[in-house]
Amino acid sequence: MSAGRLRVEWSPGSDTLTGICHCGARRTAQDPAEIWAWLLSHPDHPAPAALEGGVSLG
């Protein structure tokens, strides 16, 4: 993934969105505003190394 890229992926057939930060951290939610607020809060969310077992926050 290139530096500085933020992504929001939609899960087809659901209202679930997954935000993926350029640092590799992920979060799932149904509210797009919540996902973007979380993405733009970097570095205030945990980095992937801080997540236990690759569990996404959400």
PDB file of N, CA, C and O in Angstrom:
ATOM      1  N   MET A   1       0.853  -1.174   0.000  1.00  0.00           N
ATOM      2  CA  MET A   1       0.000   0.000   0.000  1.00  0.00           C
ATOM      3  C   MET A   1       0.897   1.234   0.000  1.00  0.00           C
ATOM      4  O   MET A   1       1.895   1.269   0.719  1.00  0.00           O
ATOM      5  N   SER A   2       0.566   2.211  -0.769  1.00  0.00           N
ATOM      6  CA  SER A   2       1.412   3.399  -0.840  1.00  0.00           C
ATOM      7  C   SER A   2       1.203   4.306   0.370  1.00  0.00           C
ATOM      8  O   SER A   2       0.125   4.324   0.965  1.00  0.00           O
ATOM      9  N   ALA A   3       2.235   5.049   0.723  1.00  0.00           N
ATOM     10  CA  ALA A   3       2.182   5.935   1.883  1.00  0.00           C
ATOM     11  C   ALA A   3       1.115   7.000   1.705  1.00  0.00           C
ATOM     12  O   ALA A   3       0.980   7.575   0.625  1.00  0.00           O
ATOM     13  N   GLY A   4       0.366   7.261   2.746  1.00  0.00           N
ATOM     14  CA  GLY A   4      -0.625   8.319   2.730  1.00  0.00           C
ATOM     15  C   GLY A   4      -1.968   7.936   2.145  1.00  0.00           C
ATOM     16  O   GLY A   4      -2.869   8.774   2.113  1.00  0.00           O
ATOM     17  N   ARG A   5      -2.145   6.712   1.683  1.00  0.00           N
ATOM     18  CA  ARG A   5      -3.406   6.303   1.070  1.00  0.00           C
ATOM     19  C   ARG A   5      -4.380   5.802   2.135  1.00  0.00           C
ATOM     20  O   ARG A   5      -4.042   4.938   2.944  1.00  0.00           O
ATOM     21  N   LEU A   6      -5.576   6.350   2.122  1.00  0.00           N
ATOM     22  CA  LEU A   6      -6.651   5.910   2.998  1.00  0.00           C
ATOM     23  C   LEU A   6      -7.713   5.261   2.122  1.00  0.00           C
ATOM     24  O   LEU A   6      -8.004   5.751   1.031  1.00  0.00           O
ATOM     25  N   ARG A   7      -8.295   4.157   2.595  1.00  0.00           N
ATOM     26  CA  ARG A   7      -9.304   3.468   1.790  1.00  0.00           C
ATOM     27  C   ARG A   7     -10.524   3.159   2.634  1.00  0.00           C
ATOM     28  O   ARG A   7     -10.426   2.930   3.839  1.00  0.00           O
ATOM     29  N   VAL A   8     -11.676   3.157   1.979  1.00  0.00           N
ATOM     30  CA  VAL A   8     -12.908   2.680   2.579  1.00  0.00           C
ATOM     31  C   VAL A   8     -13.471   1.641   1.622  1.00  0.00           C
ATOM     32  O   VAL A   8     -13.723   1.933   0.453  1.00  0.00           O
ATOM     33  N   GLU A   9     -13.664   0.431   2.124  1.00  0.00           N
ATOM     34  CA  GLU A   9     -14.199  -0.650   1.309  1.00  0.00           C
ATOM     35  C   GLU A   9     -15.595  -0.998   1.810  1.00  0.00           C
ATOM     36  O   GLU A   9     -15.844  -1.042   3.015  1.00  0.00           O
ATOM     37  N   TRP A  10     -16.490  -1.240   0.880  1.00  0.00           N
ATOM     38  CA  TRP A  10     -17.850  -1.634   1.194  1.00  0.00           C
ATOM     39  C   TRP A  10     -17.970  -3.146   1.033  1.00  0.00           C
ATOM     40  O   TRP A  10     -17.449  -3.716   0.074  1.00  0.00           O
ATOM     41  N   SER A  11     -18.654  -3.794   1.971  1.00  0.00           N
ATOM     42  CA  SER A  11     -18.904  -5.229   1.882  1.00  0.00           C
ATOM     43  C   SER A  11     -20.235  -5.435   1.178  1.00  0.00           C
ATOM     44  O   SER A  11     -21.282  -5.146   1.758  1.00  0.00           O
ATOM     45  N   PRO A  12     -20.225  -5.930  -0.064  1.00  0.00           N
ATOM     46  CA  PRO A  12     -21.461  -6.106  -0.826  1.00  0.00           C
ATOM     47  C   PRO A  12     -22.502  -6.920  -0.058  1.00  0.00           C
ATOM     48  O   PRO A  12     -22.176  -7.895   0.620  1.00  0.00           O
ATOM     49  N   GLY A  13     -23.741  -6.504  -0.177  1.00  0.00           N
ATOM     50  CA  GLY A  13     -24.834  -7.190   0.492  1.00  0.00           C
ATOM     51  C   GLY A  13     -25.015  -6.791   1.938  1.00  0.00           C
ATOM     52  O   GLY A  13     -25.807  -7.399   2.658  1.00  0.00           O
ATOM     53  N   SER A  14     -24.289  -5.773   2.372  1.00  0.00           N
ATOM     54  CA  SER A  14     -24.402  -5.320   3.760  1.00  0.00           C
ATOM     55  C   SER A  14     -24.230  -3.815   3.820  1.00  0.00           C
ATOM     56  O   SER A  14     -23.970  -3.164   2.808  1.00  0.00           O
ATOM     57  N   ASP A  15     -24.374  -3.277   5.003  1.00  0.00           N
ATOM     58  CA  ASP A  15     -24.117  -1.862   5.241  1.00  0.00           C
ATOM     59  C   ASP A  15     -22.745  -1.657   5.882  1.00  0.00           C
ATOM     60  O   ASP A  15     -22.456  -0.576   6.396  1.00  0.00           O
ATOM     61  N   THR A  16     -21.907  -2.677   5.853  1.00  0.00           N
ATOM     62  CA  THR A  16     -20.618  -2.638   6.530  1.00  0.00           C
ATOM     63  C   THR A  16     -19.545  -1.993   5.661  1.00  0.00           C
ATOM     64  O   THR A  16     -19.375  -2.336   4.491  1.00  0.00           O
ATOM     65  N   LEU A  17     -18.831  -1.057   6.260  1.00  0.00           N
ATOM     66  CA  LEU A  17     -17.693  -0.402   5.627  1.00  0.00           C
ATOM     67  C   LEU A  17     -16.444  -0.743   6.427  1.00  0.00           C
ATOM     68  O   LEU A  17     -16.496  -0.858   7.651  1.00  0.00           O
ATOM     69  N   THR A  18     -15.328  -0.904   5.738  1.00  0.00           N
ATOM     70  CA  THR A  18     -14.046  -1.135   6.392  1.00  0.00           C
ATOM     71  C   THR A  18     -13.112  -0.005   5.999  1.00  0.00           C
ATOM     72  O   THR A  18     -12.838   0.202   4.817  1.00  0.00           O
ATOM     73  N   GLY A  19     -12.625   0.724   6.992  1.00  0.00           N
ATOM     74  CA  GLY A  19     -11.633   1.764   6.765  1.00  0.00           C
ATOM     75  C   GLY A  19     -10.254   1.166   6.917  1.00  0.00           C
ATOM     76  O   GLY A  19      -9.991   0.434   7.872  1.00  0.00           O
ATOM     77  N   ILE A  20      -9.366   1.475   5.975  1.00  0.00           N
ATOM     78  CA  ILE A  20      -8.001   0.962   6.016  1.00  0.00           C
ATOM     79  C   ILE A  20      -7.054   2.151   5.955  1.00  0.00           C
ATOM     80  O   ILE A  20      -6.989   2.863   4.953  1.00  0.00           O
ATOM     81  N   CYS A  21      -6.328   2.349   7.034  1.00  0.00           N
ATOM     82  CA  CYS A  21      -5.394   3.469   7.146  1.00  0.00           C
ATOM     83  C   CYS A  21      -4.097   3.144   6.411  1.00  0.00           C
ATOM     84  O   CYS A  21      -3.786   1.975   6.182  1.00  0.00           O
ATOM     85  N   HIS A  22      -3.354   4.160   6.048  1.00  0.00           N
ATOM     86  CA  HIS A  22      -2.060   3.949   5.396  1.00  0.00           C
ATOM     87  C   HIS A  22      -1.080   3.218   6.288  1.00  0.00           C
ATOM     88  O   HIS A  22      -0.106   2.650   5.792  1.00  0.00           O
ATOM     89  N   CYS A  23      -1.317   3.216   7.626  1.00  0.00           N
ATOM     90  CA  CYS A  23      -0.437   2.495   8.547  1.00  0.00           C
ATOM     91  C   CYS A  23      -0.802   1.012   8.629  1.00  0.00           C
ATOM     92  O   CYS A  23      -0.085   0.229   9.251  1.00  0.00           O
ATOM     93  N   GLY A  24      -1.922   0.626   7.999  1.00  0.00           N
ATOM     94  CA  GLY A  24      -2.340  -0.773   7.997  1.00  0.00           C
ATOM     95  C   GLY A  24      -3.444  -1.096   8.987  1.00  0.00           C
ATOM     96  O   GLY A  24      -4.000  -2.194   8.950  1.00  0.00           O
ATOM     97  N   ALA A  25      -3.775  -0.160   9.875  1.00  0.00           N
ATOM     98  CA  ALA A  25      -4.859  -0.386  10.839  1.00  0.00           C
ATOM     99  C   ALA A  25      -6.190  -0.426  10.099  1.00  0.00           C
ATOM    100  O   ALA A  25      -6.367   0.235   9.076  1.00  0.00           O
ATOM    101  N   ARG A  26      -7.130  -1.217  10.636  1.00  0.00           N
ATOM    102  CA  ARG A  26      -8.456  -1.368  10.025  1.00  0.00           C
ATOM    103  C   ARG A  26      -9.537  -1.159  11.077  1.00  0.00           C
ATOM    104  O   ARG A  26      -9.337  -1.425  12.262  1.00  0.00           O
ATOM    105  N   ARG A  27     -10.691  -0.674  10.611  1.00  0.00           N
ATOM    106  CA  ARG A  27     -11.850  -0.520  11.481  1.00  0.00           C
ATOM    107  C   ARG A  27     -13.094  -0.734  10.635  1.00  0.00           C
ATOM    108  O   ARG A  27     -13.163  -0.286   9.490  1.00  0.00           O
ATOM    109  N   THR A  28     -14.073  -1.418  11.204  1.00  0.00           N
ATOM    110  CA  THR A  28     -15.329  -1.616  10.502  1.00  0.00           C
ATOM    111  C   THR A  28     -16.445  -0.878  11.226  1.00  0.00           C
ATOM    112  O   THR A  28     -16.448  -0.773  12.452  1.00  0.00           O
ATOM    113  N   ALA A  29     -17.385  -0.374  10.450  1.00  0.00           N
ATOM    114  CA  ALA A  29     -18.547   0.340  10.980  1.00  0.00           C
ATOM    115  C   ALA A  29     -19.575   0.467   9.868  1.00  0.00           C
ATOM    116  O   ALA A  29     -19.291   0.170   8.708  1.00  0.00           O
ATOM    117  N   GLN A  30     -20.770   0.910  10.232  1.00  0.00           N
ATOM    118  CA  GLN A  30     -21.809   1.145   9.239  1.00  0.00           C
ATOM    119  C   GLN A  30     -21.941   2.615   8.882  1.00  0.00           C
ATOM    120  O   GLN A  30     -22.548   2.948   7.864  1.00  0.00           O
ATOM    121  N   ASP A  31     -21.393   3.486   9.688  1.00  0.00           N
ATOM    122  CA  ASP A  31     -21.507   4.933   9.480  1.00  0.00           C
ATOM    123  C   ASP A  31     -20.275   5.466   8.741  1.00  0.00           C
ATOM    124  O   ASP A  31     -19.169   5.410   9.279  1.00  0.00           O
ATOM    125  N   PRO A  32     -20.446   5.981   7.524  1.00  0.00           N
ATOM    126  CA  PRO A  32     -19.295   6.506   6.774  1.00  0.00           C
ATOM    127  C   PRO A  32     -18.574   7.637   7.510  1.00  0.00           C
ATOM    128  O   PRO A  32     -17.348   7.733   7.442  1.00  0.00           O
ATOM    129  N   ALA A  33     -19.317   8.485   8.207  1.00  0.00           N
ATOM    130  CA  ALA A  33     -18.677   9.588   8.935  1.00  0.00           C
ATOM    131  C   ALA A  33     -17.779   9.053  10.049  1.00  0.00           C
ATOM    132  O   ALA A  33     -16.715   9.612  10.314  1.00  0.00           O
ATOM    133  N   GLU A  34     -18.201   7.986  10.692  1.00  0.00           N
ATOM    134  CA  GLU A  34     -17.387   7.369  11.751  1.00  0.00           C
ATOM    135  C   GLU A  34     -16.088   6.812  11.175  1.00  0.00           C
ATOM    136  O   GLU A  34     -15.016   6.991  11.752  1.00  0.00           O
ATOM    137  N   ILE A  35     -16.195   6.136  10.033  1.00  0.00           N
ATOM    138  CA  ILE A  35     -14.999   5.577   9.387  1.00  0.00           C
ATOM    139  C   ILE A  35     -14.026   6.690   9.003  1.00  0.00           C
ATOM    140  O   ILE A  35     -12.832   6.583   9.281  1.00  0.00           O
ATOM    141  N   TRP A  36     -14.513   7.750   8.373  1.00  0.00           N
ATOM    142  CA  TRP A  36     -13.619   8.830   7.945  1.00  0.00           C
ATOM    143  C   TRP A  36     -13.021   9.578   9.127  1.00  0.00           C
ATOM    144  O   TRP A  36     -11.857   9.974   9.075  1.00  0.00           O
ATOM    145  N   ALA A  37     -13.794   9.779  10.194  1.00  0.00           N
ATOM    146  CA  ALA A  37     -13.250  10.437  11.390  1.00  0.00           C
ATOM    147  C   ALA A  37     -12.115   9.589  11.968  1.00  0.00           C
ATOM    148  O   ALA A  37     -11.082  10.117  12.381  1.00  0.00           O
ATOM    149  N   TRP A  38     -12.318   8.277  11.992  1.00  0.00           N
ATOM    150  CA  TRP A  38     -11.283   7.375  12.503  1.00  0.00           C
ATOM    151  C   TRP A  38     -10.041   7.417  11.613  1.00  0.00           C
ATOM    152  O   TRP A  38      -8.922   7.519  12.117  1.00  0.00           O
ATOM    153  N   LEU A  39     -10.230   7.339  10.299  1.00  0.00           N
ATOM    154  CA  LEU A  39      -9.085   7.379   9.383  1.00  0.00           C
ATOM    155  C   LEU A  39      -8.291   8.678   9.523  1.00  0.00           C
ATOM    156  O   LEU A  39      -7.060   8.666   9.548  1.00  0.00           O
ATOM    157  N   LEU A  40      -9.003   9.784   9.614  1.00  0.00           N
ATOM    158  CA  LEU A  40      -8.334  11.081   9.681  1.00  0.00           C
ATOM    159  C   LEU A  40      -7.721  11.365  11.051  1.00  0.00           C
ATOM    160  O   LEU A  40      -6.999  12.348  11.212  1.00  0.00           O
ATOM    161  N   SER A  41      -8.004  10.513  12.037  1.00  0.00           N
ATOM    162  CA  SER A  41      -7.435  10.712  13.375  1.00  0.00           C
ATOM    163  C   SER A  41      -6.031  10.128  13.508  1.00  0.00           C
ATOM    164  O   SER A  41      -5.421  10.229  14.573  1.00  0.00           O
ATOM    165  N   HIS A  42      -5.508   9.517  12.441  1.00  0.00           N
ATOM    166  CA  HIS A  42      -4.145   8.957  12.497  1.00  0.00           C
ATOM    167  C   HIS A  42      -3.185  10.034  12.967  1.00  0.00           C
ATOM    168  O   HIS A  42      -3.238  11.143  12.436  1.00  0.00           O
ATOM    169  N   PRO A  43      -2.328   9.784  13.909  1.00  0.00           N
ATOM    170  CA  PRO A  43      -1.907   8.515  14.489  1.00  0.00           C
ATOM    171  C   PRO A  43      -2.596   8.180  15.809  1.00  0.00           C
ATOM    172  O   PRO A  43      -2.040   7.413  16.595  1.00  0.00           O
ATOM    173  N   ASP A  44      -3.760   8.714  16.080  1.00  0.00           N
ATOM    174  CA  ASP A  44      -4.426   8.475  17.360  1.00  0.00           C
ATOM    175  C   ASP A  44      -5.123   7.122  17.459  1.00  0.00           C
ATOM    176  O   ASP A  44      -5.660   6.802  18.519  1.00  0.00           O
ATOM    177  N   HIS A  45      -5.136   6.324  16.412  1.00  0.00           N
ATOM    178  CA  HIS A  45      -5.676   4.977  16.516  1.00  0.00           C
ATOM    179  C   HIS A  45      -4.512   3.989  16.571  1.00  0.00           C
ATOM    180  O   HIS A  45      -3.409   4.310  16.127  1.00  0.00           O
ATOM    181  N   PRO A  46      -4.742   2.802  17.109  1.00  0.00           N
ATOM    182  CA  PRO A  46      -3.647   1.837  17.252  1.00  0.00           C
ATOM    183  C   PRO A  46      -3.061   1.419  15.909  1.00  0.00           C
ATOM    184  O   PRO A  46      -3.786   1.220  14.935  1.00  0.00           O
ATOM    185  N   ALA A  47      -1.758   1.291  15.873  1.00  0.00           N
ATOM    186  CA  ALA A  47      -1.075   0.773  14.682  1.00  0.00           C
ATOM    187  C   ALA A  47      -1.305  -0.734  14.624  1.00  0.00           C
ATOM    188  O   ALA A  47      -1.631  -1.341  15.644  1.00  0.00           O
ATOM    189  N   PRO A  48      -1.145  -1.350  13.456  1.00  0.00           N
ATOM    190  CA  PRO A  48      -1.398  -2.799  13.341  1.00  0.00           C
ATOM    191  C   PRO A  48      -0.615  -3.645  14.339  1.00  0.00           C
ATOM    192  O   PRO A  48      -1.140  -4.654  14.809  1.00  0.00           O
ATOM    193  N   ALA A  49       0.607  -3.280  14.679  1.00  0.00           N
ATOM    194  CA  ALA A  49       1.394  -4.053  15.628  1.00  0.00           C
ATOM    195  C   ALA A  49       0.751  -4.045  17.012  1.00  0.00           C
ATOM    196  O   ALA A  49       0.974  -4.962  17.802  1.00  0.00           O
ATOM    197  N   ALA A  50      -0.044  -3.020  17.311  1.00  0.00           N
ATOM    198  CA  ALA A  50      -0.693  -2.918  18.612  1.00  0.00           C
ATOM    199  C   ALA A  50      -1.981  -3.728  18.677  1.00  0.00           C
ATOM    200  O   ALA A  50      -2.512  -3.958  19.763  1.00  0.00           O
ATOM    201  N   LEU A  51      -2.485  -4.159  17.537  1.00  0.00           N
ATOM    202  CA  LEU A  51      -3.715  -4.944  17.513  1.00  0.00           C
ATOM    203  C   LEU A  51      -3.390  -6.399  17.779  1.00  0.00           C
ATOM    204  O   LEU A  51      -2.462  -6.951  17.189  1.00  0.00           O
ATOM    205  N   GLU A  52      -4.153  -7.021  18.665  1.00  0.00           N
ATOM    206  CA  GLU A  52      -3.900  -8.418  19.008  1.00  0.00           C
ATOM    207  C   GLU A  52      -4.567  -9.321  17.996  1.00  0.00           C
ATOM    208  O   GLU A  52      -5.768  -9.202  17.753  1.00  0.00           O
ATOM    209  N   GLY A  53      -3.809 -10.216  17.405  1.00  0.00           N
ATOM    210  CA  GLY A  53      -4.332 -11.213  16.496  1.00  0.00           C
ATOM    211  C   GLY A  53      -4.971 -10.677  15.246  1.00  0.00           C
ATOM    212  O   GLY A  53      -5.754 -11.383  14.610  1.00  0.00           O
ATOM    213  N   GLY A  54      -4.666  -9.451  14.866  1.00  0.00           N
ATOM    214  CA  GLY A  54      -5.209  -8.875  13.637  1.00  0.00           C
ATOM    215  C   GLY A  54      -6.690  -8.556  13.710  1.00  0.00           C
ATOM    216  O   GLY A  54      -7.340  -8.404  12.676  1.00  0.00           O
ATOM    217  N   VAL A  55      -7.231  -8.451  14.909  1.00  0.00           N
ATOM    218  CA  VAL A  55      -8.646  -8.154  15.073  1.00  0.00           C
ATOM    219  C   VAL A  55      -8.877  -6.692  14.750  1.00  0.00           C
ATOM    220  O   VAL A  55      -8.174  -5.823  15.265  1.00  0.00           O
ATOM    221  N   SER A  56      -9.850  -6.413  13.907  1.00  0.00           N
ATOM    222  CA  SER A  56     -10.138  -5.025  13.576  1.00  0.00           C
ATOM    223  C   SER A  56     -10.983  -4.407  14.672  1.00  0.00           C
ATOM    224  O   SER A  56     -11.797  -5.080  15.305  1.00  0.00           O
ATOM    225  N   LEU A  57     -10.783  -3.143  14.881  1.00  0.00           N
ATOM    226  CA  LEU A  57     -11.561  -2.419  15.878  1.00  0.00           C
ATOM    227  C   LEU A  57     -12.874  -2.015  15.266  1.00  0.00           C
ATOM    228  O   LEU A  57     -12.925  -1.714  14.074  1.00  0.00           O
ATOM    229  N   GLY A  58     -13.889  -1.999  16.002  1.00  0.00           N
ATOM    230  CA  GLY A  58     -15.154  -1.558  15.425  1.00  0.00           C
ATOM    231  C   GLY A  58     -16.274  -1.936  16.205  1.00  0.00           C
ATOM    232  O   GLY A  58     -17.410  -1.631  15.842  1.00  0.00           O
TER     233      GLY A  58
END
